[in-house]
């Protein structure tokens, strides 16, 4: 089987590539190598086994179409290439749109024009739900919680894009969804919450779990935007690649579907709780500073993952307590990688 991964040198993309390589599948990666750490991930993948790599910007339709035309035998496409930060979208909304919305449209059109029908799995985001102000937020036990709701957010929640990033990702996922309805493409949308794990070069505006762990181990000050009482559900990367694999191999059941994918109610924590855990695990003080809230930042977000469980038999297996320890160990073992990646591209 042949698998194409856009953004395959990023955190999630490289883990997908590694998982499919272990299954003996042929891997084609498309990436523009713009993210910090992407070149290191590419080097790691090449050392792990044979892969094909194309340096390419998905905003360039002609180039992307040529790639698809030359690889009509591809069985599945995992579309992970994206501008991934809310702050980046606010600073440069045009580029955010070009990558997230237009780049996704380019991929769909390239597949449609090639008259092929691989499985297409698209990584969307919980940011398509906006701030969810109608739910109300209260403080309980030193962290935020919803006032008017228990449990997590289901796929039936109305969309309310809040930030250029939310708009571009929401626009893209609606094209992915509609190309299944109108053109019969075999697509699945995954609205992801906070994913963490090895090969993640987390930075200040994206990948907060990894960023906090890396900064704490390297002795760098952590900046919290807001008050740190924000709550998220977090999901270890192996659980994410598992649900991708299940969707891929059950495509007749889930074609055209949209899933909320995260750690769910059993894997929630605030930013301050992670700081406390790191102090205990590393047995040292961690310098922390505070800045103003960032636009579109949800005070609470927790995924209702029951649809994925009911449809695919999937639910998170790796609890956050063990997942965080796994990532701490991996970062400790690879400190030099982060010094190289985070000080330069």
C-alpha positions in Angstrom: 0.0 0.0 0.0 1.2 3.5 -0.8 0.5 6.4 1.6 1.0 10.1 0.9 1.4 12.5 3.8 1.3 16.3 3.4 3.2 17.9 6.1 4.9 14.6 6.7 7.9 16.1 8.4 5.9 17.8 11.1 5.0 16.3 14.5 1.9 14.4 13.5 2.9 13.7 9.9 6.2 12.1 10.9 4.5 9.9 13.5 1.9 8.8 10.9 4.8 8.0 8.4 6.6 6.0 11.1 3.5 4.0 12.0 2.8 3.1 8.3 6.5 2.3 7.7 6.4 -0.2 10.5 3.5 -1.8 8.7 5.6 -2.2 5.6 3.8 0.4 3.5 5.4 2.7 0.9 5.6 6.3 2.1 5.6 9.6 0.1 6.1 12.8 2.0 5.2 16.3 0.8 6.5 19.1 3.0 8.0 22.6 2.5 10.2 22.1 5.6 9.2 25.5 7.0 8.5 24.3 10.5 11.2 24.2 13.1 12.3 20.6 13.6 11.0 19.5 10.2 14.4 18.8 8.8 15.4 16.8 11.9 12.2 14.7 11.5 13.0 14.1 7.9 16.5 13.0 8.8 15.0 10.6 11.4 12.5 9.2 9.0 15.1 8.6 6.3 17.2 6.7 8.9 14.2 4.6 9.8 13.6 3.2 6.4 12.9 4.0 2.7 10.7 7.0 2.0 10.2 9.2 -0.9 10.2 13.0 -0.2 9.2 16.0 -2.3 9.8 19.5 -1.0 6.7 21.3 -2.0 4.3 24.2 -0.9 0.7 23.0 -1.1 -0.3 26.5 -2.0 1.3 25.9 -5.4 -1.5 24.1 -7.3 0.4 23.4 -10.5 3.3 21.7 -8.6 0.9 19.8 -6.3 -1.2 18.6 -9.2 1.9 17.2 -10.9 2.8 15.3 -7.8 -0.7 13.7 -7.6 -0.7 12.9 -11.3 2.6 11.1 -10.9 1.3 9.2 -7.9 -2.1 7.9 -9.0 -1.4 4.7 -7.2 -1.6 6.3 -3.8 -4.1 4.5 -1.5 -4.4 7.1 1.2 -3.6 10.7 1.8 -3.1 12.1 5.2 -3.4 15.9 4.9 -1.5 17.3 7.8 0.2 20.3 6.1 -1.0 23.5 7.7 -0.3 26.8 9.3 -0.9 25.7 12.9 -0.9 28.7 15.2 -3.7 31.2 16.1 -1.1 33.8 16.7 0.5 33.2 13.2 -2.9 33.6 11.6 -3.5 36.9 13.3 -0.1 38.2 12.3 -0.4 37.0 8.6 -4.0 36.0 7.8 -3.3 35.9 4.0 -0.6 33.3 4.4 -2.7 31.4 6.8 -5.5 31.3 4.3 -3.2 30.3 1.4 -1.9 27.3 3.3 -4.9 26.1 5.2 -7.9 26.9 3.0 -6.4 27.3 -0.4 -3.8 24.5 0.1 -6.5 22.1 1.1 -8.7 23.1 -1.9 -5.7 22.5 -4.1 -5.2 19.0 -2.8 -8.9 18.1 -3.3 -8.9 19.5 -6.8 -5.7 17.7 -7.7 -7.2 14.4 -6.6 -10.5 15.1 -8.4 -8.8 16.1 -11.6 -6.6 13.0 -11.5 -9.7 10.8 -11.5 -8.5 8.8 -8.5 -10.2 8.2 -5.2 -7.8 7.5 -2.3 -8.9 7.8 1.3 -8.3 11.4 2.4 -8.0 12.1 6.2 -7.9 15.7 7.1 -6.6 17.2 10.4 -8.9 19.9 11.5 -9.1 21.6 14.9 -11.3 22.3 17.9 -10.9 26.0 17.1 -13.8 25.7 14.6 -16.1 25.8 17.6 -14.9 29.3 18.6 -15.1 30.5 22.2 -18.5 28.8 23.0 -19.5 31.8 25.1 -23.0 30.6 25.5 -21.9 27.8 27.8 -20.6 30.1 30.4 -17.3 29.6 32.3 -16.7 29.4 36.1 -13.7 28.6 38.2 -13.6 25.4 40.1 -10.7 24.1 42.1 -8.3 26.6 40.6 -9.2 26.0 37.0 -11.9 26.8 34.5 -15.0 24.7 33.8 -18.2 25.1 31.9 -21.1 26.5 33.9 -23.9 25.1 31.8 -22.5 21.8 30.5 -21.0 18.6 31.6 -18.9 16.3 29.5 -17.3 17.2 26.2 -18.1 19.0 23.0 -19.8 16.8 20.4 -19.8 17.0 16.6 -23.3 18.5 16.7 -22.0 21.7 18.3 -22.6 24.7 15.9 -19.4 26.1 14.3 -18.3 29.6 15.2 -14.9 30.3 13.7 -13.0 32.8 16.0 -9.6 33.9 14.6 -8.3 33.7 11.0 -6.9 30.3 11.9 -10.4 29.1 12.9 -11.8 30.5 9.7 -9.2 28.9 7.4 -9.3 25.5 9.0 -13.1 25.6 9.1 -13.3 26.6 5.5 -10.9 23.8 4.6 -12.8 21.1 6.5 -16.1 22.1 4.9 -14.5 21.7 1.5 -13.2 18.3 2.5 -16.7 17.3 3.8 -18.5 18.6 0.7 -16.1 17.0 -1.8 -17.3 13.7 -0.3 -20.9 14.6 -0.8 -20.6 16.2 -4.3 -17.8 14.3 -5.9 -17.8 11.1 -4.0 -14.3 11.5 -2.5 -13.6 9.2 0.4 -12.8 11.8 3.1 -12.8 11.9 6.9 -12.4 15.1 9.0 -10.7 14.8 12.4 -11.3 17.9 14.7 -8.3 17.5 16.9 -7.8 18.7 20.4 -4.3 19.0 22.0 -2.0 16.3 20.6 1.4 15.6 22.2 4.2 13.2 22.0 7.7 12.4 20.6 9.0 14.3 17.5 7.0 17.4 18.6 9.1 20.6 18.6 6.6 22.6 20.6 6.9 26.3 20.5 5.3 29.2 22.4 2.3 29.6 20.2 1.6 25.9 19.3 2.1 22.5 21.0 1.9 23.8 24.6 2.4 20.4 26.3 5.6 19.7 24.5 6.7 23.4 24.7 6.3 23.4 28.5 8.2 20.1 28.9 11.0 21.1 26.5 11.3 24.6 28.2 11.3 23.0 31.7 14.0 20.5 30.8 16.2 23.1 29.1 15.8 25.6 31.9 13.9 28.2 29.8 11.3 30.5 31.1 7.7 29.5 30.3 5.3 32.3 29.3 1.6 31.7 30.0 -0.9 33.7 28.0 -3.8 34.4 30.3 -3.8 33.1 33.8 -3.0 29.4 33.2 -6.4 28.2 34.4 -7.4 27.2 30.9 -8.4 23.6 30.5 -7.8 21.2 27.6 -8.1 17.6 26.9 -4.8 16.1 25.7 -4.2 13.1 23.5 -1.0 11.1 23.1 0.2 10.8 19.5 0.0 7.0 19.4 -3.7 7.1 20.1 -4.2 9.6 17.2 -2.3 7.5 14.7 -4.5 4.5 15.8 -7.7 6.4 15.1 -6.3 7.5 11.7 -5.5 3.9 10.9 -9.0 2.7 11.9 -10.7 5.4 9.8 -8.5 4.5 6.8 -9.4 0.8 7.0 -13.1 1.4 7.8 -13.6 4.0 5.1 -16.8 2.4 3.8 -18.3 3.0 7.2 -17.0 6.5 7.8 -16.7 8.1 4.4 -17.8 11.7 4.7 -17.8 11.7 8.5 -16.5 14.2 11.0 -15.1 13.2 14.3 -14.0 15.1 17.4 -10.7 13.5 18.5 -9.0 14.3 21.8 -8.2 12.9 25.2 -11.8 13.3 26.3 -13.0 13.9 29.9 -10.5 11.5 31.4 -7.5 13.4 30.1 -8.1 17.0 31.0 -5.7 19.5 32.7 -5.0 23.1 33.0 -1.8 24.8 32.1 -1.0 25.4 35.7 -1.6 21.7 36.5 1.1 20.8 34.0 3.5 23.2 35.6 2.9 21.5 38.9 3.4 18.0 37.4 6.7 19.1 35.8 8.0 20.6 39.1 7.3 17.2 40.7 8.7 15.1 37.9 11.8 17.2 37.4 12.2 18.1 41.1 13.1 21.7 40.4 11.5 25.1 40.2 10.3 26.3 36.8 10.4 30.0 35.9 7.0 31.2 34.7 5.9 34.6 33.3 2.5 35.8 32.3 1.3 37.8 29.2 -2.1 39.0 28.0 -4.7 36.6 26.7 -4.4 35.7 23.0 -7.3 36.2 20.6 -9.7 33.3 20.2 -8.2 31.4 23.2 -10.9 29.0 24.6 -10.9 29.0 28.5 -12.2 25.4 28.3 -12.2 22.8 25.6 -12.9 19.1 26.1 -13.8 16.7 23.3 -16.7 14.3 23.4 -15.1 11.3 21.7 -18.1 9.0 21.9 -18.8 9.1 18.2 -15.4 7.7 17.4 -15.9 5.0 20.0 -19.3 4.0 18.8 -18.3 4.1 15.1 -14.7 2.9 15.1 -14.4 1.2 18.5 -11.7 3.7 19.4 -11.0 5.5 22.6 -7.8 6.9 24.2 -5.6 4.1 25.6 -2.7 6.2 27.0 -3.7 8.2 30.0 -2.1 11.6 30.3 -0.2 10.6 33.5 1.8 8.0 31.6 1.9 10.0 28.3 3.5 13.0 30.0 6.1 10.8 31.5 6.8 9.2 28.1 7.3 12.6 26.6 9.5 13.9 29.5 11.8 10.8 29.0 12.0 11.3 25.2 12.9 15.0 25.6 15.6 14.2 28.2 17.1 11.6 25.8 17.1 14.1 22.9 18.0 17.4 24.4 20.4 18.2 21.7 17.7 18.0 19.1 15.7 20.8 20.7 18.7 23.0 21.1 19.3 22.7 17.4 15.7 23.0 16.3 14.5 25.8 18.5 17.5 28.0 18.1 17.3 27.8 14.3 15.4 26.1 11.6 
